[in-house]
Amino acid sequence: MALTLAVATATQPMGAGLATSIGAAATIEIRSGAKPATPETTATGTLLATVAISGSFTSTAGVLTSANPAAVDPAAAGTAGHFRLKTSGGTAVLDGTVTATGGGGDMLLGSTTITTGVPVDLGVPTITVPVA
């Protein structure tokens, strides 16, 4: 027999716990290629850009949101395929896919083509906590 939880019941504690785990001054690495199996797995792909998050993520109904980070200059050129969110201490907390807007990825960019000399602007990062 399996328990069934209301979405609000499942996502609120998990979202708040995830926001606490991420903490303040996190970073989001945008990388090429497919995401690794887990955040504990060594990062894969080329590091294209690292975006600093000022402050902390907040959680409302299982949706994490942070302040709008400043645009950053890319470290390398390439096609964004996944991202890795890390704590200020560098511990990976979560990985997700990157697609162009409308592509269905966990992170949506105007274009997945990252070009040196062209700043990367994420807009306001939001993460929806999945309910299994």
Secondary structure, 3 states (H helix, E strand, C coil): CCCCCCHHHHHHHHHHHHHHHHCCCCEEEEEECCCCCCCCCCCCCCEEEEEECCCCCEEECCEEECCCCCCECCCCCEEEEEEEEECCCCCEEEEEEEEECCCCCCEEECCCEECCCCCECCCCCEEECCCC
